[in-house]
């Protein structure tokens, strides 16, 4: 009887362990709105990226590496002190600037930086400091500017405004918190209990659990809408010679005109 029980348990556990191992290898990270451990709480912006993060973002439609520099930005490593002869544009925004869902080299601001340096004929004389955190709104961005952004000695500041939610985000700048390294609605944090913590632990560590939960949720309209949102993120974060790049060029052009006029 004991042997039969052990054999039965092994016949169930072994395939599940193999599936879990395959998911760990192929997914790199669990299905979560932000990579595990990416976020920390901040007294001014409420949520912020941790410094020197190395991880993966995996959602229902994409999987990309995600890294931050020593200042917690998804950008190249750059000191606060601006090099001589360099024009610096400080670009602040939400997930559009963060580039949720795409590789760093695909960010429209990174593409703009490369294009503008090519047009100028230099390698790194035009720098775009990319400050983007998913869930930020105008208040979070302003607080970052006056607390940290000015230290980069920017020649111009570009606020990337997304009219899909930035109006409401401005009314609730503290709507998100960093809970155990992931983004969580503040309202939900108040209802966190031991069962919620168990679900978070399972979601962060047992990939098969997340897959099954999402599979069960896929029959609901809410989940289909969430997947559609994933696709829309890809569309507005990706590189294209449209309004974002034109906006960067317009800011630079106007600043140069003002700079020439005022010596």
Secondary structure, DSSP 8 states (H G I E B T S, - for coil): -HHHHHHHHHHHHHHHHHHHHHHHHHHSS-B-SS-TT-EEEETTTEEEE-TT-EEEEE-SS-EEEEE--TTS-SS----SS--TT-EEEEEEESHHHHTTTS-GGG-HHHHHHHHHHHHHT-SSSEEEEEEE-TT--HHHHHHHHHHTGGGG--SEEEE---TTTHHHHHH-TTSEEEETTEEEEHHHHTT--HHHHHHHHHHHH-HHHHHHHHHHHTTSHHHHHHHHHHHHHHHHHS--TTHHHHHHHHHHHHHHHHHHHT-
